[in-house]
Amino acid sequence: MRINKKLLLLTASIALMGIAGCSQRISALNDTMKLAFIGDDDIQLNSEQVRSNPYASIYAKIDGTPQAFVVLALAEPKQTLTPVRPTPEAIELKWLSADNAMLVTVNGRLVRTQNLLSGNLAAVESTQPDPLILGLHLNSTPKVWTRTMDWQPNFHYGYTLNSQFNFIGEENILLNDTQTQALHYIELVSVENIDIQYKNDFWLNPENGQVIKSRQKIAPNLPFIDITLLKPFAS
C-alpha cells in the first residue's frame, strides 16, 4: 500500500450485494467515508472508534510499511474458475484503503490484491475447499491442501502450492484493545518447481473457526502481510 504524508479522505461508492445463503440481504448504497487513513506512522484506533465505525474493518500491515486501517468495500459470493465442492460461507470480502489498494479475503485467507507497490496476488484456485473455510478447528477438516497461484510482477502463472496445517495451541491475543482467546495454527507451504518454503500463521475464534488475525505471504516471493480483524462483516 502506498504511503501518503497526510490524512486522506476516501470517497467511496460501495455496493454491498445480496448474498445467497445469508440471513440478511444488503441493498446497494453510496456513502462518503472518512475512515481509511494511511500515514507515515502506524494507524491505531481505540475500541470506541472501531465500534462507532459502521463498516467492517481490519488493520493491514505489509512488511516494512506502517499499519493501515482498511474498510470493507464489497462483499459477494466467491467466484472460481475450477470446479469445487460447495463450501459454507465462501464470501469474498474486498477491503479498500485510502490510496485504492485492495485486499480480497475469504474467511481470512488472502486470495487477491490490487495496487500494492511490492507486487500483487492475481489468483488462487483449487479443486479442494480451503480448510479455513471448512473450519480448521474441526476434527473433520482435512489438514492438507493443494492449490494453484498466479502473481505479479513477472507473470508467475499456475504454480502449485502444497500446505500442511499444524495446531500450535491456545493463545491470548490483543484484539481491538481486548485480550481475546484464539487457536493458533501454522500453515507450512511448499511451492512446487521453485525452491521456496514458508509458513503462514492464523489465529481462529475457538467457537466458529473465523480467522481473527493472520500473518501470511502475499505470494511466494512477495512480502508478508499481517491482517487483524477489528469489526467483522455481519452477513
N, C-alpha and C positions, 0 to 999 in steps of 0.2 A: 504494500500500500504506500502510495506516495506520501511524503511528509510535507505539510504546509506549515507556515510560520505564524498563522493566526487562526483563531476560531472561525470555523466555516459554518455557514447556514446551508442546509441541504433542503432544497425544494424538490419534493418527490411526488410523482403521481403513482399511487400504489393501487394495484388491482389485486385484491385478495379474492381468489376464485373459490366457488363452491367446490368442496372436496368429497368425492364419493366415499361413503362409509363413515363420515364424520357426523357427529350429532348436531352440529351447528353449521348452517350454510352462511357464508360471509359474503355480502354483496360487494360489488366493485365500489371503490371510493377514491376520492382525491383529497389530499391533505398537504399542508405545508409544515414540515418538521424542522425544528431547531434542535435536533437531538444527536446528530452524528458529528463528532468532532475529532480532528486529528491535529496534534501539535508537536512541538519538539520534545515534550515530556509525556510520560505515561498518563493516560486519562484514567481517573479514579473517581467514580461516583459513589455517594453514600447510599445506604439501603432505601432511604426515603425518596431520593431522586430516581432510583430504579423503579420503585413501586409506583410513583406518580407518572412515569412514562407509560402511555397507553399501548406502546408497541413492544412486542417480543424483542429481546436484545441479548447481545453477547459482548464479551471482551475478546479481541483477537490480537495476537502479538506474534509477528514473524521475527525469527532470529535476527538480532541486530537493529531492530526498529522499535519505536515506542509502542506501547499498548494503545489500541484504538477501541472506541466504543462504537458498535455497529448495530444497526436496527434491521428488523425483518422487512423486506420489501415485497416479497411474494411467496405464497405457499401453494403448491399444486402437486397433483399425483406424479410420482416418478415415471419418467419416460425411459424405455430401454430399447436397445437395438437388437438384443438377443432374447430368445425365449427363456423364461424363468418361471419357476413355480410361484403361485400367488403368495405374497407375504403380507403380514399386517403392518399398517402404519407406514407404508412406503411413500412418504411425503417428502418432496424436495422443498427445503427452506432456502430462500435466496436472500442473503444478508448483504446490505449495501452500505458502503462507507461514504463519507463526505466527499471523497475525491473519485467516486464512481468505481472503486474497486468492488468486486463482488465475490463472495464465497457462497458455494452451494453445498448444503449438507443434507444427509439423510440419517436421522437418528444419531447425529454427532459425527458421522463419517463424512469427511470432505470428499466430494465427488466431482467438483468442477470449480475453477476460478476464472476470473476475468480481470484484466488490467493490473496485475501485480507486476512490479518492476523486476522481480527476480525471475519471472517465468510463470507459466500457467499450466495447470492441470486441465486437459481438454476433455477427457472422458474416462470413466471407469465402467467396465461391463463384465458381467458374469452370468453363467447359466445356473449358478447356485445363489440362494439368498445369502446376503451378508449376515453372519451370526449376530452382529449388533442389532439388526432389525428383528431377528427372531427372539432375541433376549439372551445375551451372552451369559447371564446369571443362572439360566435354567439348565438342569442336568440333561435335558433332551436336546439341547442345541449343540450342533457339531462345533468342535473347537479347531477345525481346519477350514481353509477357504482358498479358492483359486479364482483369480480374476485377470482381466487384461486392462492395460492402462495406456493412454496416449497423453503426451505432454510436450510442451514447447519451452524454450527455443529448440531449434534443430530438428523439429518434426519427428520426435520419438513416437512410434506408432506400433500398437499391438504387442507390447511387452507383457509377458506372463509373470504374475506375482503370486507366490505361494505363502500362505500365512498359517502360523500356529499360535493359538491363544492360550496363555497361561494365567491362572489366578494367582495374584501376589498376596492379597489379604484385605482385611477391612482397615480403612484409614479414615481419619477425620481431616477434611479439607476446609479451607476458608472459602465460603461461597456467599457473596453479597453480604459481607460483614458477619456471617453466621458460621459457626463450626458445624459442619454437615458430615454425617456418616456416608461413606462411599465404599464401593467394591472396586479394588484396583486390579485391572487386567493389563498384561503386556501382550502385544501382538508382535511376534517375530516374523519379519518379512524377508523373503529371499526372491531376488529378481533373476529370472532365467536369462541366459545368453550374455549377461553382463555381471561382473563380479561385484555385486552390491548386496549387502545385507544391512538391515536396520531394524529398529523396534519402535513401535508406536505405543503410547500409554493412553488408557481410557479409564476414567472413573465413573462408575454407574450408580444410579439410585438403586438401593437394595430392594425396593418394593416393586418397581416396574421395569428395571433394566435400562431406563433412559440414561444416555450419556450426559453427564453434567459438567465434565471437564475432560480435556484431552490434550495430548501433545503428539502430533502426527506429522510425518513428512508430506509436503505438498506433492512431491513426486520424487523418484529415487535419487536424482541429482540436483534437487532443489532444496531450499531450507526447510526447517521445521516450523510449524505454526502451533501456538498454544491458543486454545479456544475454551472460554469459560462461559457457561450458560448463566445469565443473570435473570432473565424473565422468559419462561418458556412460552412457546406458541400454544394457545388454547384452541385446539381443534374441535 
